Amino acid sequence: MSETSAGDVAATAAVAAAGWRRAGLAGAAIGVVAAGAAAGVAVERLTVGRGMRKKARLALDASGPYGSLRGQPGRAVADDGTELYYEVDEVEPDSSTAESGERPQAGSGSGSRRRRLFGQKPPMPVTVVFSHGYCLGQDSWHFQRAALRGLVRTVHWDQRSHGRSERGRAQAEGVPIGIDQLGRDLKAVIDAAAPEGPLVLVGHSMGGMTMMALADRYPELIRDRVAAVAFVGTSSGKLGEVNFGLPVAGVNAVRRVLPGVLKALGSQAELVERGRRATADLFAGLIKRYSFGSRDVDPAVARFAERLIESTPIDVVAEFYPAFTEHDKSGALPAFRDIPVLILAGDKDLVTPSSHSEAIADELPDAELVIVPDAGHLVMLEHPETVTDRLADLLVRIGAVPAETP
């Protein structure tokens, strides 16, 4: 197997970087790209041939268990007719509760809120609904799903045009996608998968924005049924001010041209997808830069994130991008003030910086704010133990799962 020369790699990376900069596809996460990152990728790849890297990716795909968990499938129908795919993991009573017929229940707390959520009768089990981010899918919650499986009822769904959900029918007819639509989609999933009982809402990035849109449109649902929420690496607005770790001049240039370029590329999806495959090495390096904050990320986890993002078609990337610059749901945050809230972010997140989580915490002063060191945007994959532990603490606090006994 021949080795790629330093000059060839550098030239290829430079050309590809220019292409991705125009396309705004770096990492497929709100169109972030940097020529300096391309140069770093070129240096990193100098000693490893393309064939070897391809074999390594195939080996990681074959051996990695990530994204392999499946539950009971279902489909919800959005208000425009789009079919939304979800899966349910039911509670599996252990031997100690099976004999008595008991199972972990929600119901801690006191006063009118407890009576409203759980009533005077034995309470229904909590359902935890996980909403994923832009260019990802329900499998991005792999570690948290594995840890909670059998302990609490969970619903994992794919946002419209992502994963196994149908392409947005309204968007196919030319209707722009907005975060408000995603909030209505989440309501449709809840109605289908968890029509009764208390809820815990967990959202990463776009998923957290979806939860805010739900609260904005259906505040009574939050008041009457939601027992707790967790916002992970998300934002309530002002995403147009994020610099993605780039110099000011570069950010301004990208902001000026990106919407038009993405729209044009969305109409040439097949051509662009071939380009993504041709520059897979550069693409992988940029995904790593904008997804993770530490250097020692498990290669199998990094490849898993790469696969998730790669699976999002360019026309979907283009379709969703404008919604983020328009997103502003700070006015919906007060709907969460009377319930336990976890706000968690990575301190090296370049996509939704931790300052955005701090801004949410300013609106929700009783919330628990956790900034995870050496963590990027995909904090739930990069530091799964931290995210899972904090989420478990939240569930224990409201009585959704039993506290661990010594």
C-alpha positions in Angstrom: 0.0 0.0 0.0 1.5 3.3 -1.1 1.8 6.2 1.4 0.3 9.6 0.5 3.0 12.3 0.3 2.9 15.3 2.6 2.5 17.6 -0.4 -0.5 15.6 -1.8 -2.2 15.5 1.6 -1.7 19.2 2.2 -2.9 20.1 -1.2 -5.9 17.9 -1.0 -6.8 19.2 2.5 -6.4 22.8 1.3 -8.7 22.3 -1.7 -11.2 20.3 0.4 -11.1 23.0 3.1 -12.0 25.7 0.5 -14.8 23.6 -0.8 -16.2 22.9 2.7 -15.8 26.5 3.6 -18.0 27.5 0.7 -20.4 24.6 1.4 -20.6 25.3 5.1 -20.6 21.6 5.9 -17.7 21.3 8.3 -18.9 18.7 10.8 -22.4 19.3 9.5 -23.1 21.1 12.8 -24.3 24.6 12.0 -21.8 24.9 9.1 -18.5 25.5 11.0 -15.2 25.3 9.2 -11.7 26.5 9.5 -8.7 26.4 7.1 -6.4 25.9 10.2 -8.3 22.8 11.1 -7.8 21.4 7.6 -4.1 21.9 7.9 -4.1 20.1 11.2 -5.9 17.2 9.7 -3.3 17.1 6.9 -0.5 16.8 9.3 -2.3 14.2 11.3 -2.8 12.0 8.3 0.7 12.2 6.8 2.0 8.8 8.0 -1.2 6.8 7.4 -2.3 5.8 3.9 -5.9 6.2 2.7 -6.4 2.5 2.3 -5.3 1.8 5.9 -7.6 4.5 7.1 -10.5 3.1 5.2 -9.9 -0.4 6.7 -9.7 1.1 10.1 -13.1 2.8 9.7 -14.6 -0.4 8.5 -13.2 -2.3 11.4 -14.6 0.3 13.9 -18.0 0.1 12.2 -18.0 -3.7 12.4 -16.8 -4.0 16.0 -18.4 -0.9 17.7 -21.7 -1.7 19.6 -22.7 2.0 19.6 -26.2 2.6 18.1 -27.2 -1.0 18.3 -29.9 -0.7 20.9 -33.4 -1.1 19.7 -36.8 -0.9 21.4 -40.4 -1.3 20.6 -41.0 0.7 17.4 -43.8 3.1 16.8 -44.8 6.0 14.6 -46.4 9.3 15.4 -48.0 11.6 12.8 -47.1 15.3 12.8 -49.6 18.0 12.0 -48.4 18.1 8.4 -48.7 14.4 8.0 -45.0 13.6 8.4 -44.4 10.2 10.1 -42.1 10.4 13.1 -40.3 7.2 14.1 -39.8 6.5 17.8 -38.9 3.5 20.0 -40.0 2.7 23.6 -37.9 0.8 26.2 -40.3 -0.4 28.8 -39.5 -1.0 32.5 -38.4 -4.5 33.3 -39.2 -5.4 37.0 -36.5 -7.1 38.8 -37.0 -10.2 41.0 -37.5 -8.1 44.1 -40.4 -6.2 42.7 -41.9 -8.9 40.5 -43.3 -10.9 43.4 -45.2 -8.0 44.8 -46.1 -6.5 41.5 -44.4 -3.2 42.4 -42.1 -1.2 40.1 -40.1 2.0 40.5 -42.6 4.9 40.6 -42.5 8.7 40.6 -43.9 10.6 43.4 -41.3 12.4 45.5 -41.9 16.0 46.5 -44.9 17.4 48.2 -47.8 19.8 47.9 -50.1 20.6 45.0 -47.6 19.9 42.3 -47.2 16.3 43.5 -51.0 15.8 43.7 -51.4 17.3 40.2 -48.7 15.1 38.7 -49.3 11.9 40.5 -52.8 12.1 42.1 -54.0 10.2 45.1 -53.8 6.8 43.5 -50.6 4.8 43.0 -48.6 6.9 40.5 -47.9 5.9 36.9 -44.3 5.3 35.9 -42.4 8.2 34.6 -41.6 8.3 30.9 -38.3 9.9 29.9 -38.4 11.4 26.4 -35.0 11.9 24.7 -34.8 14.4 21.8 -31.6 14.5 19.7 -29.7 17.3 18.0 -29.1 18.6 14.5 -27.6 16.0 12.1 -27.8 13.3 14.7 -30.4 10.7 15.6 -31.9 8.9 18.6 -28.8 6.6 18.7 -26.7 9.6 19.9 -28.1 8.8 23.4 -26.6 5.3 23.2 -24.8 5.4 26.6 -27.7 6.9 28.5 -30.1 4.5 27.0 -28.0 1.5 27.9 -27.6 2.7 31.5 -31.3 3.4 32.0 -32.7 0.4 30.2 -35.1 -1.6 32.3 -35.0 1.0 35.1 -37.3 3.6 33.7 -39.6 3.8 30.7 -37.9 5.8 27.9 -38.9 7.1 24.5 -36.3 7.8 21.8 -37.3 9.5 18.6 -35.8 10.7 15.4 -36.6 14.3 14.5 -38.2 14.9 11.1 -35.9 14.3 8.2 -33.4 12.6 10.5 -32.8 8.9 11.2 -35.8 6.7 10.5 -38.3 9.5 10.5 -39.9 10.6 7.2 -38.6 13.6 5.3 -40.7 16.6 6.4 -43.7 16.7 4.1 -44.2 20.4 4.5 -40.6 21.0 3.7 -40.9 18.9 0.5 -43.6 21.4 -0.5 -41.3 24.3 0.1 -42.4 25.3 3.7 -39.3 26.4 5.7 -38.6 24.4 8.8 -38.6 26.1 12.1 -38.0 25.2 15.7 -41.8 25.8 16.4 -42.5 22.9 14.0 -40.2 20.6 16.0 -42.0 21.5 19.2 -45.3 20.4 17.6 -43.5 17.2 16.4 -42.5 16.4 20.0 -46.1 16.9 21.1 -47.2 14.4 18.5 -44.6 11.9 19.7 -45.7 12.4 23.4 -49.4 11.9 22.4 -48.5 8.6 20.6 -45.9 7.1 22.9 -46.7 8.5 26.3 -50.3 9.9 26.3 -50.6 9.6 30.1 -48.4 9.9 33.2 -45.6 12.1 34.2 -42.8 13.0 31.8 -39.1 13.9 32.0 -37.8 15.7 28.9 -34.2 15.4 27.9 -32.8 17.3 24.9 -29.4 17.8 23.3 -28.7 20.9 21.2 -31.6 21.1 18.7 -33.5 18.7 21.0 -33.3 21.2 23.8 -34.6 23.9 21.5 -37.4 21.5 20.6 -38.4 21.2 24.3 -38.4 25.0 24.6 -40.7 25.2 21.5 -43.0 22.6 23.1 -43.2 24.7 26.3 -43.9 27.9 24.3 -46.8 26.2 22.4 -48.1 23.9 25.1 -47.3 25.5 28.6 -50.2 23.5 30.1 -48.4 20.2 29.2 -45.3 21.4 31.1 -47.4 22.5 34.0 -49.6 19.4 34.3 -47.3 16.5 33.2 -43.6 17.3 33.2 -41.8 16.3 36.3 -38.3 17.4 35.3 -36.2 18.5 32.3 -32.6 18.2 31.2 -31.0 20.6 28.7 -27.7 19.3 27.3 -25.4 21.5 25.2 -28.3 23.7 24.0 -29.3 27.3 23.5 -32.3 29.5 24.0 -31.2 31.9 21.2 -28.5 34.3 19.8 -26.9 31.5 17.9 -26.1 34.0 15.2 -23.4 35.4 17.5 -21.5 32.1 17.9 -18.0 32.3 16.4 -17.2 28.6 16.3 -13.7 29.2 17.4 -12.9 31.2 14.2 -11.4 34.6 13.7 -13.9 37.4 13.5 -13.2 38.0 9.8 -13.8 34.3 9.0 -17.0 34.2 10.9 -18.4 37.2 9.2 -17.6 35.9 5.8 -19.2 32.5 6.6 -22.4 34.2 7.9 -22.7 36.3 4.8 -22.5 33.5 2.2 -23.5 30.4 4.1 -27.4 30.6 3.7 -27.2 31.1 0.0 -24.5 28.5 -0.5 -26.3 25.8 1.5 -29.5 26.5 -0.4 -27.7 26.0 -3.7 -26.0 22.9 -2.5 -29.2 21.4 -1.3 -30.4 21.4 -4.9 -27.3 19.5 -5.9 -27.5 16.8 -3.2 -26.1 13.9 -5.2 -23.0 15.8 -6.4 -22.3 17.2 -2.9 -22.7 13.7 -1.3 -20.0 12.4 -3.6 -17.8 15.3 -2.5 -18.3 14.4 1.1 -17.3 10.8 0.5 -14.2 11.9 -1.5 -13.0 14.1 1.4 -13.9 11.6 4.2 -10.6 12.1 6.0 -10.9 15.8 6.2 -14.6 15.5 7.1 -13.7 13.1 10.0 -11.1 15.5 11.3 -13.5 18.4 11.3 -16.2 16.4 13.0 -13.8 15.5 15.7 -12.8 19.1 16.2 -16.3 20.4 16.5 -17.8 17.4 18.4 -15.3 16.8 21.1 -13.1 18.8 23.5 -10.6 16.3 24.7 -7.8 14.6 22.7 -8.2 11.0 24.0 -11.7 10.3 22.6 -12.3 6.6 22.0 -11.7 6.1 18.2 -14.8 3.9 18.1 -16.9 6.7 19.6 -15.4 9.3 17.3 -16.3 7.1 14.3 -19.8 6.5 15.7 -20.3 10.3 15.8 -18.9 10.6 12.3 -21.4 7.9 11.0 -24.4 9.7 12.6 -23.5 13.0 11.0 -22.6 11.5 7.7 -26.0 10.0 7.5 -27.7 13.4 7.3 -28.3 14.3 3.7 -26.9 17.7 2.5 -30.4 18.9 1.5 -31.6 18.3 5.1 -28.5 20.1 6.5 -29.4 23.1 4.2 -33.0 22.9 5.1 -32.5 23.2 8.8 -29.7 25.7 9.0 -31.7 28.9 8.8 -33.9 27.8 11.7 -31.0 28.2 14.2 -30.2 31.8 13.4 -33.9 32.6 13.9 -34.3 30.5 17.1 -35.2 32.6 20.2 -37.1 30.8 22.9 -35.8 32.6 26.0 -39.4 33.7 26.6 -40.5 30.0 27.0 -38.0 29.3 29.8 -40.2 30.5 32.7 -42.5 27.5 32.0 -39.8 25.3 33.6 -39.2 27.4 36.7 -41.4 25.2 39.0 -39.8 21.9 38.2 -36.3 20.4 38.7 -34.0 21.3 35.8 -30.6 20.1 34.9 -28.5 22.2 32.5 -25.3 20.6 31.3 -22.7 21.7 28.8 -19.1 21.1 27.7 -16.6 23.8 28.5 -15.0 23.5 25.1 -18.3 23.4 23.1 -17.7 25.4 19.9 -21.2 24.9 18.5 -23.4 25.9 21.5 -20.9 27.4 23.9 -21.3 26.9 27.6 -22.2 30.6 27.9 -25.5 29.7 26.3 -26.2 27.2 29.0 -25.3 29.8 31.6 -27.8 32.2 30.0 -30.5 29.5 30.4 -29.5 29.1 34.1 -29.8 32.8 34.6 -33.5 32.5 33.6 -33.9 29.4 35.8 -32.0 30.3 39.0 -33.0 27.1 40.8 -31.7 24.8 38.1 -28.6 22.7 38.5 -25.9 23.9 36.1 -23.0 21.5 35.3 -20.1 22.6 33.0 -18.1 19.5 32.1 -14.3 20.0 31.7 -12.6 18.9 28.5 -15.9 18.3 26.8 -17.2 19.5 23.4 -20.6 19.6 21.8 -21.3 15.8 21.9 -20.7 15.7 25.7 -23.1 12.7 26.1 -20.8 10.6 23.9 -17.5 12.1 25.0 -18.2 11.9 28.8 -21.1 9.5 29.0 -20.5 8.7 32.7 -20.8 12.3 33.8 -24.0 12.9 31.7 -25.6 9.6 32.8 -24.8 10.2 36.5 -26.2 13.7 36.5 -29.3 12.5 34.7 -29.7 9.6 37.1 -29.4 12.0 40.0 -32.3 14.0 38.5 -34.4 10.9 38.1 -33.7 9.8 41.7 -34.6 13.3 42.9 -38.1 13.1 41.5 -38.5 9.4 42.4 -38.5 8.1 38.8 -35.9 5.5 39.7 -34.9 4.1 43.1 -31.9 5.5 44.9 -28.9 3.1 44.8 -28.6 1.2 48.0 -25.1 0.7 49.6 
